[in-house]
Amino acid sequence: MRFRYFDPAEQSTVEGDVRPGGEVEELIALVGRLRTDRAPAVELIGPDGSTLVVGVAEDRAVLLFTDSAGVAAHSIGAPEHAGAGGGVVFDYFGSYTELPASYAVPVAAAVAAADGFVAGDRPPVAAGLQLSED
């Protein structure tokens, strides 16, 4: 499976391949350390053209899934995962991106869903994860 993210230090897009298992968690953790104020999002691209964007902000994350037909959906978080304050802020390929706190899920659920997506789950699934069509 292909991945890509924007490296803010190099001002360039990094692309590569990732396999299910520990590689997905390592990739998301690596990208999260690139910038402390607004971590870059990771975009996973399936062979069928579907994509999953994982945006992480501290202990919360959002998922944006687009299937191969172009139908988009976002994660729905439980109220306890919304966290204090505003939305979830991350860097989407050089653009400041803020999504509502109601989209927030625990990072562990986002990583599990991303790993499932890389393994072939369409839409991505994880325990307690819900998606809502846009």
Residue, then its C-alpha position, 0 to 999 in steps of 0.5 A: m500500500r502506498f503512503r504519503y505525507f508532507d515533511p514540513a522541514e524539507q517542504s516536500t511530499v514523502e511517499g513510500d510503501v507500508r505493510p500492515g502490522g507494526e509498520v503502520e503504527e511506526l509510520i504514524a508515530l514518525v510523522g507525528r514527531l515531525r512537528t510539535d504544533r501541528a503534525p502532518a497527516v498521513e494519507l494511505i492510498g489503496p490499489d483500488g483508489s480509495t484513500l484514508v487520511v489520518g490526522v493526529a493531534e496529541d491524544r486524538a485523531v480523525l479519519l477521513f475515508t474516501d472509497s474507490a467511487g469517491v464517496a467520503a466519510h469521516s470518523i465520529g468520536a464519542p463525547e469523551h474523546a472530543g477533548a477540551g477546547g476546539g477541533v483537531v488540528f493537523d497539517y494536510f500537505g502544507s495547509y492548516t486543517e481543523l476538524p470538529a472535535s466531534y470527529a475525534v477518536p483515540v489515536a489507538a483506534a485510528v492506528a488500528a483502523a489504518d492498519g486494517f485499511v492497509a490490510g484491505d478493510r474497506p471501509p476501515v474498521a476498528a473496535g468502537l470506530q464509526l464513520s459518517e458519510d460527508 
